């Protein structure tokens, strides 16, 4: 499993997004999966990387929380969490998204 946290330098949430992603992977028994961090420096890099704002969690090449369209803007991203709008998803949201991704992979339409 290829897991990456795409981020911009000024994002205050990318490190915690990585921590939560690591915790979610561990909770799901996926301790062997590594979490890599990718600094997005230019709009060109953002466009090439399926970037949707910082932080964007990519699993096996696609956004774990797909949005309407990627962006080339070097900007922060907002997530709708259980409690409010936040700068990163909760660990529980990451776990659910990973489980849903695994379920789709096991039972494609």
C-alpha positions in Angstrom: 0.0 0.0 0.0 1.4 3.4 -1.1 0.4 6.1 1.4 1.4 9.7 1.0 0.6 13.0 2.6 0.9 15.8 0.1 1.4 19.2 1.7 2.6 22.7 1.3 5.4 24.2 3.5 3.0 26.7 5.3 0.4 24.1 6.2 0.0 23.8 10.0 -1.8 20.4 9.7 0.4 18.1 7.6 2.3 16.6 10.4 -0.8 15.7 12.4 -2.4 14.4 9.2 0.5 12.0 9.0 0.2 11.0 12.7 -3.5 10.3 12.3 -2.9 8.3 9.1 -0.3 6.2 10.8 -2.6 5.6 13.8 -5.4 4.6 11.5 -3.2 2.2 9.6 -2.0 0.7 12.8 -5.5 0.3 14.2 -6.5 -1.5 11.0 -3.6 -3.9 11.2 -1.7 -2.2 8.4 1.5 -1.5 10.4 3.6 -2.5 7.4 2.4 0.4 5.3 4.6 3.4 5.5 3.4 7.0 5.4 5.5 9.2 3.1 5.4 13.0 3.0 5.6 14.9 -0.2 6.2 18.6 -0.2 4.3 20.4 -3.0 6.4 23.5 -4.0 4.8 24.7 -7.2 1.5 24.8 -9.0 2.9 22.4 -11.6 3.8 19.8 -8.9 0.3 20.3 -7.5 -1.3 19.7 -10.8 0.8 16.6 -11.5 0.1 15.0 -8.0 -3.7 15.0 -7.7 -3.3 17.7 -5.0 -6.6 18.9 -3.5 -5.1 21.3 -0.9 -2.8 20.7 2.1 -2.9 18.1 3.5 -4.1 15.6 0.8 -3.9 11.9 1.8 -3.1 9.8 -1.2 -3.5 6.0 -1.1 -2.3 3.9 -4.0 -2.4 7.0 -6.3 -5.8 8.4 -5.5 -7.2 10.9 -2.9 -8.5 9.1 0.2 -11.1 11.9 0.4 -12.0 12.6 -3.2 -13.2 16.1 -4.0 -14.8 17.5 -7.1 -11.5 18.4 -8.7 -7.8 18.6 -7.8 -6.3 22.1 -7.5 -3.1 23.6 -8.6 -3.4 26.3 -5.9 -0.9 26.0 -3.1 -3.5 26.3 -0.4 -4.8 24.6 2.7 -7.6 22.1 2.6 -10.7 21.9 4.7 -12.4 18.7 5.8 -15.9 18.2 7.2 -15.4 16.2 10.4 -17.8 14.8 12.9 -17.7 18.0 15.0 -16.9 20.9 12.6 -15.0 22.0 9.6 -11.3 21.3 10.2 -7.9 21.4 8.5 -7.5 17.6 8.6 -9.7 14.6 8.9 -10.1 12.7 12.2 -8.4 9.4 12.7 -11.8 7.7 12.6 -12.6 9.3 9.2 -9.3 8.0 7.9 -10.0 4.6 9.2 -13.5 4.5 7.6 -12.1 5.8 4.3 -9.4 3.1 4.3 -11.9 0.4 5.1 -14.2 1.6 2.4 -11.3 1.6 -0.1 -10.4 -1.9 0.9 -14.0 -3.1 0.5 -14.3 -1.6 -2.9 -11.1 -3.3 -4.0 -12.4 -6.6 -2.7 -15.8 -6.3 -4.3 -15.5 -4.1 -7.5 -18.7 -3.4 -9.3 
